[in-house]
Amino acid sequence: MSHPNAEHLTRADGSVIVPATVAGEVLRALVRDLTARVRADGGELSPRVREVLYALHTAAQRADAFDSVTAPFDSTAATGSTPRPSGTVCVAEAAALMGCTPRHVRALITAGRLPAERVGARVWAIDPAALDHYRHHRGETAA
């Protein structure tokens, strides 16, 4: 059974179009669930899944850049997550994009290899540019 309004988001080949305005919310939900699955199963994400997560991350960043008003779906209300500065990445999202564990990302932050700002007792906000710099220049420290 499909939702009557979802027809315009589905292509003929079965692929789904994710509007940029909800890409961040979809990304957070996927990362949360995939992180739980990886922890439970001990497996890891395939390169194709990481590619989709990165595409959602990019779409969400572009939506933030073009939309100065609050998106129609408040991500903190929908996911119950702690608010963080707009345009940042949380530890779980960074871990999914890098194909590692959230624990490893926190270790990188603690070691000063990945710049991040503490926005709660256990919540870190990571600048997407710093994350991209680390991903592409792993041996160097981000500026």
Salt bridges, closest charged atoms under 4 A:
ASP33 OD1 - ARG32 NE 3.48
GLU51 OE1 - ARG48 NH1 3.16
GLU93 OE2 - ARG28 NH1 3.86
GLU93 OE1 - ARG84 NH2 2.74
ASP132 OD1 - ARG135 NH1 3.72
